[in-house]
Amino acid sequence: MSKLIPSILTNPNYTTNSLDTEKAGWYQIEPKSSNVALRVNYSNIGLSGEVRLNNTVSPPIFQGNNGSAWVTFNATQGVQGPAGQDFTNAVNFNNLGANSAVETTVALGSVFASTLVDISQSLSNVNIRSLQGSSYIVNSNLTVTSTELTQNSNVITINSKPLPYNWDFSGTQNTLTNLKDITTGWGETSKWIVKTDGSSVSRGQAVRITRETATSNIVIQPITYTTLSSISPFTTPLNILGIATEDASAGGTCSVCTKGITTVKCTNSSTADFTRSDSVSDVGIIGLVGKDGFIFNNTKSVPTVNYIKAGYFLESGSVASNGSYCLFYVEPSVQIS
């Protein structure tokens, strides 16, 4: 009785002349390698579990025997099933429009308002936030576009619009009430640090530029004085920067209107060189800086002493009483007699 001895065949790529006998069996993948590959060929024993490469057909196909018949391994197209649901009829994309909901400031905006798609619905909605331009209000009644959107078929462009260089007072709502309803001046304004020597600045008060000794920084402080008789532009100068538009404590920051329209706080603190009055006879009357830095109305025709001009009143009547606020055009200067 003969004895079958299993053998490992040589990969034809490594045989002489690359000769391939096309024998079935185990093949060594490459010399000195323990990895082997199984190769099958045509057979027709009919054993259950037998595997063969049926090369009697073209192209050859792999088959396995189930004990009664040969079953082809090669994939074939099955019976066509019913059509699936069309995505375009299952999901609806919505560009959301403007609404009156309270807006929230965020560091990073989300384009998609919907975070998931409910595929159980016959038609699912995916909500997408729309981009929107914005505007701000100047002069209490003038709406100015701050960002403007343009688009074409491919891109959306966000255009930043500058603050108007020329203040527009041509609107119909430039009443005293509207113009006084401000947080900063209309015109030329700048931001400063208040001197840290205990000084504090009040809204509507005249301020001057000075130097912080400890830091050598240029800072501001309120204008206060007892007399102006010793002022000299060359030896004992005094300057006026403008009118503070907000309250600020020592070391804090303060916005100052240096030229333009703002509100001033009136005072009854003036020297005996002037005749102060609560009543401003007409728009354009000059307002002077009092001893406490606030503004007063002088009725003495021609001052014969040094004085600090803050600008002129934009209201008339009994508007300059002590502690009251009055609309004012800032045009500061120091007048030396």
C-alpha positions in Angstrom: 0.0 0.0 0.0 1.4 3.4 -1.0 1.8 6.2 1.5 0.9 9.8 0.6 3.6 12.2 1.7 2.5 15.9 1.8 5.0 18.2 0.1 5.5 21.9 -0.3 5.7 23.1 -3.8 8.0 25.8 -5.0 6.6 29.1 -6.1 7.0 29.2 -9.9 8.5 32.6 -9.7 11.6 31.0 -8.1 11.9 27.9 -10.3 14.2 27.4 -13.3 12.8 29.3 -16.2 9.8 30.2 -14.0 8.2 27.0 -15.0 4.6 26.6 -13.7 3.2 23.0 -13.7 -0.2 24.3 -12.4 -0.3 21.5 -9.8 -2.7 21.9 -6.9 -1.2 21.9 -3.4 0.7 24.1 -0.9 3.2 26.5 -2.3 6.0 28.2 -0.4 5.5 31.9 -1.0 9.3 32.6 -1.2 12.5 30.8 -0.3 13.2 30.3 3.4 9.7 31.6 4.2 7.4 29.6 6.4 4.4 31.3 4.8 2.5 29.1 2.3 -0.4 29.5 0.0 -3.0 26.9 -1.0 -3.7 26.4 -4.7 -6.6 24.5 -6.1 -7.2 23.2 -9.6 -9.8 21.3 -11.5 -11.2 18.2 -9.8 -14.4 16.2 -10.0 -14.3 13.7 -7.2 -17.6 14.9 -5.8 -16.6 14.9 -2.1 -18.7 17.0 0.2 -16.6 20.1 1.0 -14.4 19.7 -2.1 -13.2 23.0 -3.6 -12.0 23.4 -7.1 -11.2 25.9 -9.9 -13.4 24.9 -12.7 -11.3 25.9 -15.8 -13.5 24.0 -18.2 -15.5 27.2 -18.5 -14.3 30.6 -19.5 -13.6 32.5 -17.5 -12.7 29.9 -14.8 -14.8 29.9 -11.7 -14.3 28.7 -8.1 -16.8 26.1 -7.0 -17.5 24.0 -3.9 -19.3 20.7 -3.6 -22.2 20.4 -1.1 -22.3 16.6 -1.5 -24.8 16.6 -4.3 -23.9 19.4 -6.6 -21.2 22.0 -7.4 -22.0 25.5 -6.2 -20.4 28.5 -7.8 -18.5 30.8 -5.5 -18.4 33.7 -7.9 -20.7 36.6 -6.9 -23.7 37.1 -9.2 -26.2 39.9 -9.3 -29.3 39.1 -7.2 -32.9 39.9 -7.8 -33.5 43.7 -8.1 -35.3 44.9 -5.0 -37.7 47.9 -4.6 -36.3 51.4 -5.1 -35.1 53.1 -1.9 -36.2 56.5 -0.6 -34.8 59.5 -2.6 -32.6 61.7 -0.4 -33.8 64.8 -2.1 -37.4 63.8 -1.1 -36.4 62.9 2.5 -34.4 65.9 3.7 -35.4 69.6 3.3 -32.7 72.3 3.7 -34.1 75.6 5.1 -32.3 78.9 5.1 -33.7 80.6 8.2 -34.9 84.2 8.0 -34.7 87.0 10.5 -36.7 86.9 13.7 -37.2 88.9 16.8 -35.6 86.5 19.2 -33.0 87.9 21.7 -29.5 87.6 20.1 -26.6 86.1 22.0 -23.0 87.1 21.6 -20.9 84.0 20.8 -17.2 83.4 20.2 -18.0 81.0 17.4 -21.2 81.0 15.4 -22.8 77.7 14.2 -24.1 77.6 10.7 -26.4 74.6 11.3 -29.3 75.4 13.6 -30.4 71.7 13.5 -28.0 69.3 15.2 -29.5 66.0 13.9 -31.8 64.7 11.2 -34.8 62.6 12.2 -34.9 59.9 9.6 -38.1 58.5 11.0 -40.0 61.4 9.5 -41.2 61.3 5.9 -39.5 64.7 5.4 -36.7 65.9 7.7 -35.9 69.6 8.1 -32.3 70.7 8.3 -32.3 74.4 9.4 -29.3 76.5 8.3 -28.7 80.0 9.9 -28.5 82.8 7.4 -25.9 85.5 7.4 -27.2 89.0 8.0 -25.7 92.5 7.8 -25.8 94.8 10.7 -26.1 98.6 11.5 -25.6 101.1 14.2 -27.3 104.3 15.2 -25.5 107.7 15.3 -26.9 111.1 16.1 -29.7 109.2 18.0 -31.7 108.9 14.8 -29.4 108.1 11.9 -29.1 104.4 11.0 -25.8 103.5 9.3 -24.9 100.1 7.8 -21.9 98.6 9.6 -21.7 95.3 7.6 -23.1 94.6 4.2 -23.4 91.2 2.4 -23.1 90.4 -1.2 -23.2 87.0 -2.9 -22.9 85.2 -6.2 -23.4 81.6 -7.1 -20.3 80.5 -5.3 -19.4 82.8 -2.4 -20.8 85.2 0.2 -18.7 88.3 0.8 -19.0 90.3 4.1 -18.1 93.9 3.6 -17.2 96.1 6.6 -18.6 99.6 6.3 -16.6 102.5 8.0 -18.0 104.9 10.5 -19.0 108.0 8.6 -16.3 110.6 8.7 -18.8 113.5 8.5 -21.4 113.6 11.2 -24.8 113.9 9.7 -27.2 116.3 11.5 -29.6 116.6 8.6 -32.2 114.2 10.1 -35.5 115.3 11.3 -35.0 113.9 14.9 -32.0 116.1 15.9 -33.9 117.5 18.8 -32.3 118.6 22.0 -33.7 115.5 23.7 -32.2 113.1 21.2 -28.9 114.9 21.0 -28.5 114.9 24.8 -29.2 111.2 24.9 -25.5 110.2 24.4 -22.7 108.2 26.0 -19.9 109.9 24.1 -19.5 113.1 22.2 -20.4 113.6 18.5 -17.3 114.8 16.8 -13.7 114.3 17.9 -13.3 112.1 21.0 -10.3 110.3 22.6 -9.7 107.9 25.5 -7.4 108.9 28.4 -6.2 107.6 31.8 -7.1 109.8 34.8 -4.1 110.8 36.9 -3.6 108.6 40.0 -3.3 111.4 42.6 -6.7 111.1 44.0 -8.3 112.9 41.0 -11.6 111.9 39.8 -13.4 113.1 36.7 -17.2 113.8 36.3 -19.3 113.7 33.2 -19.5 117.2 31.7 -16.4 118.5 33.4 -13.5 120.2 31.7 -10.2 118.3 31.8 -6.6 119.1 31.0 -3.5 117.2 29.9 -0.8 116.7 32.5 2.0 114.2 33.3 2.0 111.3 35.7 5.2 111.7 37.8 5.6 108.1 38.8 5.1 106.7 35.3 5.8 109.7 33.1 2.6 108.9 31.2 0.5 111.6 29.7 -2.8 111.6 31.6 -5.7 113.9 32.3 -7.1 115.6 35.4 -10.0 117.9 36.0 -9.4 121.6 35.7 -9.7 123.4 39.1 -8.3 126.8 40.1 -8.7 129.6 42.6 -7.6 132.4 40.3 -6.4 132.6 36.7 -4.5 135.9 37.1 -1.1 134.2 37.2 -1.5 132.2 34.0 1.2 132.7 31.4 1.7 130.6 28.3 5.5 130.7 28.8 5.9 130.3 32.5 2.7 129.1 34.2 0.7 127.6 31.3 -2.8 126.1 31.6 -4.4 123.9 28.9 -7.8 122.5 28.3 -8.2 119.2 26.4 -12.0 119.0 26.3 -15.1 117.8 28.2 -15.3 114.4 29.9 -18.2 112.4 28.6 -18.3 109.9 31.5 -17.5 109.6 35.2 -14.0 108.1 35.9 -12.0 107.6 39.0 -8.2 108.0 39.5 -6.3 105.5 37.3 -9.4 104.7 35.3 -10.1 105.5 31.6 -12.2 108.3 30.5 -13.6 109.4 27.1 -13.1 113.1 26.3 -14.8 115.1 23.6 -12.2 117.5 22.3 -14.3 119.1 19.6 -18.0 118.6 18.7 -21.3 118.2 20.5 -21.7 116.7 24.0 -23.3 117.7 27.3 -21.7 119.8 30.0 -22.5 120.1 33.7 -23.1 123.7 34.8 -21.8 125.4 38.0 -22.2 128.5 40.0 -18.5 128.4 41.1 -16.9 131.4 39.3 -14.6 134.2 40.4 -15.7 137.7 41.1 -14.4 138.8 37.8 -17.5 137.4 36.0 -21.2 137.8 36.3 -22.8 134.4 36.2 -26.4 133.7 35.2 -28.6 130.6 35.0 -30.3 132.1 31.9 -28.5 131.7 28.5 -29.8 134.4 26.2 -29.2 132.6 22.9 -27.6 129.6 21.2 -23.9 130.3 20.6 -23.2 132.1 23.9 -19.7 131.2 25.1 -19.5 128.9 28.1 -16.5 129.4 30.5 -14.8 126.9 32.8 -15.6 127.5 36.5 -13.3 127.0 39.5 -14.5 123.4 39.9 -14.1 122.5 36.2 -17.7 122.7 35.3 -19.2 125.3 32.9 -20.9 128.6 33.7 -22.7 131.3 31.7 -21.1 134.7 31.9 -23.2 137.8 31.2 -20.4 140.3 31.6 -19.8 141.7 28.1 -16.1 141.7 27.8 -14.0 139.9 30.4 -10.8 141.9 31.3 -9.1 138.9 32.9 -7.7 135.5 31.8 -10.4 132.9 31.2 -10.9 129.4 29.9 -13.3 129.0 27.1 -14.9 125.5 26.8 -17.1 126.3 23.7 -20.6 127.6 23.4 -24.1 126.7 24.5 -26.5 124.9 22.2 -29.5 125.7 24.4 -31.1 128.9 25.6 -33.2 129.9 28.5 -32.8 128.8 32.1 -30.5 125.9 31.3 -27.3 126.8 33.2 -28.3 126.5 36.8 -25.9 124.8 39.2 -25.7 121.0 38.6 -27.8 121.0 35.4 -26.7 119.4 32.2 -26.8 121.5 29.0 -26.2 120.6 25.3 -22.9 122.2 24.3 -20.5 122.6 21.4 -16.9 121.9 22.6 -14.3 124.3 21.2 -11.8 124.7 24.0 -9.1 127.4 24.3 -7.4 129.5 27.0 -7.7 133.2 26.6 -4.9 135.4 28.0 -5.8 139.0 28.5 
